[in-house]
Amino acid sequence: MPQSKFDAAQVEYEKVIKIDFDNPYANNNLAVIMEKQGKLTDAMTYLNIGEKFAAQYLYKVDTAYLFGMFVRP
């Protein structure tokens, strides 16, 4: 997205959401892309999903680190 490759970014974020529906980062970034395309209803949908799961996702990320190679301090 930083390089304004919104179509390619949209495809990647949609892949993430298929695997991890409540991923607030992907949902937020899709909301930004939808807003730039003028699809405000879709943008709000993604934004609401991202906001709904944001607090839960932080716990999920912390837990994932415990099972991965790195342990968060």
Backbone as JSON, one array per atom type, in Angstrom:
{
  "sequence": "MPQSKFDAAQVEYEKVIKIDFDNPYANNNLAVIMEKQGKLTDAMTYLNIGEKFAAQYLYKVDTAYLFGMFVRP",
  "N": [[0.79, -1.2, 0.0], [1.99, 1.28, 0.69], [3.25, 2.05, -1.67], [1.26, 2.76, -3.3], [-0.01, 0.66, -4.61], [-2.74, -0.35, -4.79], [-4.59, -2.23, -5.84], [-3.18, -4.66, -5.89], [-2.55, -4.84, -3.18], [-5.12, -5.04, -2.11], [-5.91, -7.59, -2.99], [-4.11, -9.18, -1.53], [-4.79, -8.56, 1.16], [-7.4, -9.52, 1.19], [-6.89, -12.24, 0.94], [-5.68, -12.7, 3.42], [-7.85, -12.22, 5.13], [-9.53, -14.31, 4.41], [-8.24, -16.41, 5.62], [-7.89, -15.52, 8.23], [-10.29, -14.15, 9.52], [-10.94, -12.2, 11.47], [-8.79, -10.47, 11.57], [-7.58, -7.48, 12.51], [-5.79, -5.71, 11.32], [-5.68, -6.3, 8.55], [-8.39, -5.91, 7.96], [-8.69, -3.18, 8.61], [-6.9, -2.02, 6.76], [-8.09, -2.81, 4.37], [-10.39, -1.32, 4.6], [-9.35, 1.25, 4.24], [-8.53, 1.06, 1.56], [-11.01, 0.6, 0.31], [-12.27, 3.02, 0.92], [-10.71, 4.79, -0.58], [-11.48, 4.0, -3.08], [-13.99, 4.95, -3.17], [-15.97, 3.42, -2.09], [-17.76, 3.59, 0.32], [-19.59, 2.31, 2.05], [-18.66, -0.34, 2.09], [-16.15, 0.2, 3.13], [-16.78, 1.06, 5.74], [-17.84, -1.31, 6.73], [-15.6, -3.07, 6.79], [-14.01, -1.57, 8.53], [-15.53, -1.58, 10.89], [-15.49, -4.33, 11.51], [-12.74, -4.71, 11.94], [-12.37, -3.03, 14.17], [-14.02, -4.25, 16.02], [-12.73, -6.65, 16.65], [-10.2, -5.94, 17.48], [-9.1, -5.71, 20.16], [-9.23, -8.38, 21.04], [-7.54, -9.52, 19.2], [-4.99, -8.65, 19.83], [-4.4, -10.24, 22.04], [-4.37, -12.7, 20.73], [-2.14, -12.41, 19.05], [-0.06, -12.12, 20.95], [-0.21, -14.67, 22.1], [0.45, -16.26, 19.88], [3.12, -15.58, 19.53], [4.23, -16.92, 21.7], [4.22, -19.53, 20.86], [5.83, -19.5, 18.71], [9.05, -18.78, 17.26], [9.95, -16.61, 18.6], [9.7, -14.96, 21.7], [7.73, -12.61, 23.2], [8.86, -9.92, 25.2]],
  "CA": [[0.0, 0.0, 0.0], [2.77, 2.52, 0.68], [3.64, 2.39, -3.03], [-0.01, 3.01, -4.0], [-0.41, -0.52, -5.39], [-3.93, -0.71, -4.04], [-5.22, -3.45, -6.35], [-2.39, -5.8, -5.41], [-2.72, -4.88, -1.73], [-6.47, -5.54, -1.84], [-5.88, -9.05, -3.18], [-3.38, -9.79, -0.42], [-5.59, -8.43, 2.39], [-8.54, -10.45, 1.08], [-6.35, -13.57, 1.25], [-5.5, -12.75, 4.87], [-9.17, -12.3, 5.76], [-10.05, -15.67, 4.2], [-7.57, -17.28, 6.58], [-7.99, -14.95, 9.57], [-11.38, -13.19, 9.31], [-10.98, -11.11, 12.44], [-7.52, -9.76, 11.58], [-7.92, -6.06, 12.45], [-4.89, -4.99, 10.43], [-6.16, -6.5, 7.19], [-9.69, -5.25, 7.84], [-8.45, -1.73, 8.59], [-6.27, -1.63, 5.5], [-9.11, -2.93, 3.32], [-11.26, -0.16, 4.76], [-8.67, 2.37, 3.6], [-8.6, 0.85, 0.11], [-12.41, 0.81, -0.1], [-12.53, 4.46, 0.99], [-10.04, 5.42, -1.72], [-12.26, 3.64, -4.27], [-15.3, 5.55, -3.04], [-16.9, 2.4, -1.6], [-17.81, 3.95, 1.73], [-20.31, 1.29, 2.82], [-17.71, -1.44, 2.28], [-15.09, 0.69, 4.03], [-17.3, 1.03, 7.11], [-17.98, -2.72, 7.13], [-14.27, -3.55, 7.17], [-13.56, -0.82, 9.69], [-16.26, -2.09, 12.06], [-14.97, -5.67, 11.83], [-11.42, -4.52, 12.53], [-12.51, -2.45, 15.51], [-14.68, -5.24, 16.89], [-11.82, -7.73, 17.05], [-8.86, -5.42, 17.75], [-8.62, -6.06, 21.51], [-9.04, -9.83, 21.08], [-6.43, -9.89, 18.34], [-3.73, -8.44, 20.56], [-4.17, -11.46, 22.82], [-4.05, -13.76, 19.79], [-0.76, -12.18, 18.61], [0.81, -12.47, 22.07], [-0.23, -16.13, 22.21], [1.18, -16.81, 18.74], [4.54, -15.43, 19.8], [4.65, -17.94, 22.65], [4.39, -20.8, 20.16], [6.75, -19.3, 17.61], [10.46, -18.75, 17.57], [10.25, -15.46, 19.45], [8.82, -14.73, 22.85], [7.71, -11.18, 23.48], [9.23, -9.62, 26.59]],
  "C": [[0.84, 1.26, 0.0], [3.18, 2.97, -0.72], [2.42, 2.62, -3.92], [-0.39, 1.87, -4.94], [-1.65, -1.12, -4.72], [-4.6, -1.99, -4.53], [-4.5, -4.7, -5.84], [-2.54, -5.95, -3.9], [-4.08, -5.45, -1.37], [-6.52, -7.06, -1.96], [-5.21, -9.73, -1.99], [-4.18, -9.71, 0.88], [-6.8, -9.34, 2.37], [-8.1, -11.88, 1.36], [-6.19, -13.74, 2.76], [-6.85, -12.95, 5.56], [-9.82, -13.67, 5.54], [-9.47, -16.64, 5.22], [-7.85, -16.83, 8.02], [-9.0, -13.79, 9.53], [-11.31, -11.99, 10.22], [-9.66, -10.33, 12.55], [-7.78, -8.26, 11.44], [-7.01, -5.26, 11.51], [-5.36, -5.1, 8.98], [-7.5, -5.81, 6.98], [-9.53, -3.73, 7.78], [-7.88, -1.29, 7.26], [-7.23, -1.79, 4.32], [-10.09, -1.77, 3.41], [-10.65, 1.06, 4.08], [-8.76, 2.26, 2.07], [-10.02, 1.11, -0.4], [-12.75, 2.31, -0.09], [-11.91, 5.17, -0.2], [-10.77, 5.13, -3.02], [-13.67, 4.24, -4.23], [-16.38, 4.59, -2.56], [-17.04, 2.55, -0.09], [-18.55, 2.93, 2.59], [-19.4, 0.1, 3.1], [-16.6, -1.04, 3.25], [-15.56, 0.62, 5.48], [-17.46, -0.4, 7.61], [-16.64, -3.26, 7.6], [-13.75, -2.85, 8.43], [-14.24, -1.32, 10.97], [-15.79, -3.47, 12.48], [-13.61, -5.54, 12.51], [-11.49, -4.0, 13.95], [-13.08, -3.46, 16.5], [-13.69, -6.26, 17.46], [-10.44, -7.24, 17.47], [-8.32, -5.85, 19.11], [-8.35, -7.56, 21.61], [-7.81, -10.24, 20.28], [-5.09, -9.68, 19.01], [-3.39, -9.66, 21.4], [-3.74, -12.59, 21.9], [-2.6, -13.63, 19.32], [0.21, -12.54, 19.72], [0.91, -13.97, 22.23], [0.57, -16.77, 21.08], [2.68, -16.69, 18.96], [5.05, -16.5, 20.76], [4.92, -19.27, 21.96], [5.38, -20.7, 19.01], [8.19, -19.31, 18.09], [10.78, -17.63, 18.57], [9.23, -15.37, 20.58], [8.89, -13.24, 23.15], [8.06, -10.95, 24.94], [8.05, -9.09, 27.39]]
}
